[in-house]
Amino acid sequence: MPSPAVQSAVDVANWFADQARREDLYLQPQKLQRLLYIAQGSYAAMYYGRKLMPATFIADETGPVEPNIFRIFELGRPKVPSVPLPPEIEHFLSRIWRKYCHHATDYINKQIQYHDIYKRAIKRGLNEEIPFEEIVRFFSGMDSERRKAQKKIVTKDGRKLQKWVPGAKATAKPTNRV
């Protein structure tokens, strides 16, 4: 697996905290956690499974949490100097920020609580890890494609329905019933 794009999740969390400060907005700790999770998943989907940052997310009651960042930012932004991020990473994070900064934390929490990967992790138990591979599949859309493939519609007489494709040969011959 290639190395993460950023050395530390603290650098990404600091970037979001600094961005909120520049815009004179209060960044709730839960919202920071959700932005980190969304950024990690979106980056992985965009860059073929590469991690944005070395981070592990666990299932908390309210949504995914990176426990180290939670602990470090528990009492506010730590006195850790901000490290300049590469311009392409700043651009990527700016897009995430613009998309989600105006949403209420509760709204983002509710949206993420519907994610299948979060539901599976929280079903296993509180503080269960959400595997990075599942995050990649979910944000890449492969998780929903797999679910669609597993869905099969069956008629009353037990035949499986399949999507009609023009020019395709029939899979079952019709029976003559009188």
N, C-alpha and C positions, 0 to 999 in steps of 0.2 A: 504494500500500500504506500502511495506517495506521502511525503511529509505534509503536515498541515500548512495552509497558506500563511498563517500567523503563528508566532511562537507561543503565545499564551492567550487563554480565554480572558484573562484580566485586561489585556490590551483592547479586546473587542468591547468588553463591559465598560471600560474607561471611555472608549470612543462614544458609546451610546450616552453615558452619563455627561460627558462634555458637550455633546450635541444638544442634549436637553437643557443644559445650563446656558449654552449660547442662545437658545431660543426662549429662555426664561420659562421653561416648563419643569414641572415636578415629575420626575421619573420614579414611579412606584417600584419597589423591589420586585414584585410579581411581574410587572410589565417588562422590566429588564430581563427577567428569566425567560419570559415568552419570546422576547425579541432575539435573545441568544439562541433559543431552540429553533425559531423560524429561520434565522440567519444560517445556522449550521445545516439545516435540512435543505434550504433553498440553494446554498452554495454547492452542496453535495449533488443535488439534482442538476445544477447548471454545469458543473465541472466533473461529471462522470464518476461520482463517488469519492471525490477528494474532500477531506475535512477542511473546513475553514479554520478551525482552532482545535487544539487538543482538549476535548471536553467529553464528559460522560453525563448523560441526563438520566435522572431517576424520576419515577412517578410519585408525585406528591398529591395531596388531596385536591389542590387547586389546578394542577397541571405539571408539565415537565419542569424539573429544576436541575441546575448544575450545582451540586452541593458545595463545591469549593468556592465558587463565586458567591453563593448564598452566604456562606460563613464569612468571607472577606468583606462583603458589602452589607452585612447585617446591621451595622451601626452607621451606615452612610458610605459615601465614597471614601476608599482608603487613601492614605497619603502616599500613593505610589505614583511616580512621575509617568505621564503619558508618553508612550513610545509612538513616534510617527509611523503610520501604516503606509504600505505601498499605495499609490494613487488608485490602482484598480480595485483594491480592497475598500478604500474609502468610498469610491464610487458605488460599489456593491452595497456597502452598509448604508449609504445615503438613500439608495432605492428602498431598502427595507424600512428605514426610518420614515421616509415620506409616505410609504404605504400604510404604516401602522401607528405613527405617532399621534394622530388625531383620534384614534379609537380608545374607548375606555378600557381599562384593564379587565373589567368583568366581561366585556364583549369578547376580547381576545381569549380569555380563559374559557368561555363557553364554546367558542369555535374550536379550540384545541382539544377540549374534553370530548369532542365528537370524533377525533381522529382514532381510527382503529388501533393504531400502534399504542396510543396512550391507554385506550380501554383495555387492551390485552395486558399491558404492564400493570395497571392498577388492579386488575382482576387477580393477578398473581400475588399482589400484596403491596402495601405502602412501601416506598423506597426501593421498589424493584427497578433494575436498570432497563432502560429502553435501548436495545442493541442498535448500534450505528447502522448496521446493514438494513434493519427494518426502517430506520429513518430515511435512508437513501431510497429504498423501494417505495415508501409512502410518498415522499416529495417528488419522486420521479414519475409517479403515476402508475408504477408497475403493480403496486398493491391492489389498486382498483381493477386493473386489467385481469389480475389473477382471480379476484372475486367474480368478475363477470364470466370468466371462463368456467368457474366452478358452478355457476348457476345453470341449471338445466330445467327446461319446462317439459313436463310430461303430460300427455293427453290422458283421457279417462281409460283408454284401452292399453295404456302403458308405452306408447310410442314416444320417443324423444323428439321434440321439435328442434329444428335447426334453421338457421337463417337461410333464406333462399338466395342462391347465387345464379344469375343468368348463365345458361350454357352448361351448368353442372349436371352430372348424371344423378338420377334419383337414387336414394339409398335404400328405399323400401318400395316394393311393388304394391300398388293398390289392390285390395281384395274386392271381389265381386260379392256383395251381400245383397240378398233379396229379402 
